[in-house]
Amino acid sequence: MDNWVKICLVVLFAVATTGNEEATPAKLLFSKQILNKYLVEGMDIVIKYSLFNVGGTAALDVQLADNTFGPQDFEVVGGQLKVTIDRIPPGANASHVVVIRPSKFGYFNFTAAEVTYLPSEDAAEALVGLSSEPGQGAIVPFKEYDRKFSPHFLDWLSFAVMSMPCLVLPFALWYSSKSKYEALTKQKKEVKQG
């Protein structure tokens, strides 16, 4: 009986305290990912930004900015490097994709993007956060990439043309001797039958 009273008190205390919780302010987890396997000069690179609100209230006036890609090195092909999202509800996520094209090859340091947001409706000061950093990546020259991954149609065509004499000449000799042999055997059959 003593255990039942303790259990009832614990349950009663748990029920009473769950209603008094205040919502925690919004807290955003922010990541930056490069989705390409190969980074090639003059070819598109896809970058994905993901935001996830792990707080108890909505994140308001979320502003995403990535100043990593200067116009002298990269051209923005699709999307924007500065984006504003009105709100991200608690437990929800938002993502944004940008497509850029590098104008030159070499090693490039992909640094973090920045996000600013209001953690609650009554917040006076915006919070600033940084994304994960993809780190340093090598942008390969297009000629090198093309040498490794192109289908090499012209190379295969020239190989086929150069290997034709090695294949056609023995086939022609065999076919000619085969035809002569078949003609001789056909004549012998006709003589035997006649």
VOZA-226015 format. One record per residue (C-alpha): x, y, z. Coordinates in steps of 0.05 Angstrom, whole numbers, m for minus. Layout:
N
+--------+--------+--------+
:      u :      v :      w :
+--------+--------+--------+
:      X :      Y :      Z :
...
+--------+--------+--------+
END
This chain:
194
+--------+--------+--------+
:      u :      v :      w :
+--------+--------+--------+
:      0 :      0 :      0 :
:     58 :     46 :     16 :
:     85 :     37 :    m56 :
:     18 :     56 :    m86 :
:     18 :    122 :    m49 :
:     89 :    138 :    m73 :
:     71 :    121 :   m145 :
:      9 :    164 :   m143 :
:     48 :    223 :   m114 :
:    101 :    217 :   m168 :
:     49 :    215 :   m223 :
:     11 :    274 :   m193 :
:     76 :    314 :   m188 :
:     94 :    297 :   m261 :
:     25 :    319 :   m286 :
:     27 :    383 :   m247 :
:     96 :    404 :   m271 :
:     86 :    389 :   m346 :
:     36 :    445 :   m355 :
:     82 :    500 :   m327 :
:    138 :    492 :   m378 :
:    157 :    554 :   m417 :
:    174 :    546 :   m491 :
:    248 :    548 :   m504 :
:    272 :    599 :   m554 :
:    287 :    579 :   m625 :
:    355 :    549 :   m639 :
:    377 :    534 :   m710 :
:    424 :    479 :   m733 :
:    456 :    501 :   m799 :
:    495 :    459 :   m849 :
:    527 :    474 :   m916 :
:    539 :    415 :   m964 :
:    571 :    410 :  m1032 :
:    532 :    357 :  m1069 :
:    580 :    346 :  m1128 :
:    629 :    289 :  m1128 :
:    677 :    326 :  m1175 :
:    689 :    400 :  m1175 :
:    707 :    421 :  m1246 :
:    725 :    488 :  m1277 :
:    667 :    514 :  m1319 :
:    617 :    461 :  m1295 :
:    560 :    471 :  m1245 :
:    570 :    459 :  m1171 :
:    508 :    448 :  m1127 :
:    510 :    474 :  m1056 :
:    455 :    457 :  m1006 :
:    441 :    497 :   m943 :
:    398 :    462 :   m890 :
:    367 :    495 :   m829 :
:    333 :    457 :   m773 :
:    298 :    489 :   m713 :
:    310 :    449 :   m650 :
:    279 :    502 :   m604 :
:    209 :    507 :   m576 :
:    187 :    570 :   m613 :
:    190 :    592 :   m685 :
:    253 :    625 :   m712 :
:    234 :    691 :   m744 :
:    265 :    735 :   m799 :
:    317 :    682 :   m816 :
:    370 :    711 :   m862 :
:    420 :    666 :   m896 :
:    483 :    696 :   m928 :
:    543 :    663 :   m960 :
:    600 :    710 :   m979 :
:    648 :    653 :   m997 :
:    637 :    657 :  m1072 :
:    664 :    722 :  m1101 :
:    644 :    744 :  m1171 :
:    717 :    741 :  m1195 :
:    720 :    666 :  m1181 :
:    648 :    641 :  m1187 :
:    585 :    655 :  m1228 :
:    518 :    644 :  m1195 :
:    477 :    602 :  m1244 :
:    416 :    586 :  m1201 :
:    390 :    608 :  m1134 :
:    415 :    664 :  m1090 :
:    471 :    671 :  m1040 :
:    429 :    717 :   m995 :
:    360 :    691 :   m975 :
:    307 :    712 :   m925 :
:    258 :    662 :   m895 :
:    200 :    692 :   m855 :
:    195 :    637 :   m802 :
:    217 :    566 :   m787 :
:    168 :    531 :   m739 :
:    195 :    490 :   m680 :
:    216 :    420 :   m703 :
:    215 :    440 :   m776 :
:    269 :    448 :   m827 :
:    283 :    491 :   m888 :
:    332 :    483 :   m944 :
:    360 :    525 :  m1000 :
:    400 :    505 :  m1061 :
:    449 :    548 :  m1101 :
:    483 :    528 :  m1166 :
:    549 :    562 :  m1180 :
:    601 :    555 :  m1235 :
:    675 :    564 :  m1221 :
:    713 :    607 :  m1272 :
:    782 :    580 :  m1255 :
:    815 :    518 :  m1227 :
:    858 :    507 :  m1165 :
:    847 :    496 :  m1091 :
:    791 :    534 :  m1059 :
:    771 :    541 :   m986 :
:    696 :    532 :   m977 :
:    683 :    570 :   m913 :
:    621 :    574 :   m869 :
:    557 :    612 :   m888 :
:    523 :    658 :   m837 :
:    452 :    658 :   m811 :
:    418 :    711 :   m769 :
:    349 :    703 :   m737 :
:    304 :    725 :   m681 :
:    297 :    668 :   m630 :
:    227 :    689 :   m607 :
:    174 :    742 :   m623 :
:    193 :    786 :   m565 :
:    269 :    782 :   m577 :
:    303 :    849 :   m588 :
:    370 :    823 :   m612 :
:    382 :    775 :   m670 :
:    425 :    713 :   m660 :
:    482 :    699 :   m709 :
:    504 :    628 :   m727 :
:    552 :    596 :   m775 :
:    543 :    534 :   m817 :
:    588 :    474 :   m821 :
:    649 :    484 :   m866 :
:    659 :    437 :   m925 :
:    733 :    455 :   m922 :
:    784 :    459 :   m978 :
:    767 :    430 :  m1045 :
:    805 :    422 :  m1110 :
:    772 :    450 :  m1172 :
:    799 :    408 :  m1229 :
:    815 :    438 :  m1298 :
:    763 :    419 :  m1350 :
:    816 :    388 :  m1396 :
:    838 :    339 :  m1342 :
:    766 :    320 :  m1325 :
:    749 :    311 :  m1398 :
:    810 :    267 :  m1409 :
:    788 :    221 :  m1352 :
:    712 :    219 :  m1362 :
:    695 :    234 :  m1435 :
:    671 :    176 :  m1478 :
:    731 :    184 :  m1526 :
:    690 :    171 :  m1589 :
:    745 :    197 :  m1635 :
:    797 :    154 :  m1600 :
:    755 :     91 :  m1607 :
:    739 :    107 :  m1680 :
:    813 :    115 :  m1697 :
:    828 :     50 :  m1660 :
:    775 :     14 :  m1701 :
:    802 :     41 :  m1767 :
:    874 :     23 :  m1749 :
:    855 :    m48 :  m1726 :
:    814 :    m63 :  m1788 :
:    873 :    m87 :  m1832 :
:    894 :   m135 :  m1777 :
:    825 :   m166 :  m1776 :
:    799 :   m158 :  m1847 :
:    861 :   m186 :  m1884 :
:    863 :   m253 :  m1847 :
:    787 :   m259 :  m1854 :
:    791 :   m246 :  m1929 :
:    845 :   m299 :  m1938 :
:    805 :   m350 :  m1898 :
:    741 :   m335 :  m1935 :
:    776 :   m341 :  m2003 :
:    806 :   m409 :  m1985 :
:    740 :   m432 :  m1956 :
:    703 :   m413 :  m2020 :
:    754 :   m450 :  m2063 :
:    750 :   m512 :  m2019 :
:    673 :   m511 :  m2021 :
:    675 :   m503 :  m2098 :
:    722 :   m563 :  m2104 :
:    680 :   m607 :  m2059 :
:    617 :   m587 :  m2097 :
:    651 :   m607 :  m2163 :
:    672 :   m674 :  m2134 :
:    601 :   m689 :  m2111 :
:    573 :   m673 :  m2179 :
:    625 :   m719 :  m2213 :
:    608 :   m776 :  m2165 :
:    533 :   m768 :  m2176 :
:    539 :   m763 :  m2252 :
+--------+--------+--------+
END
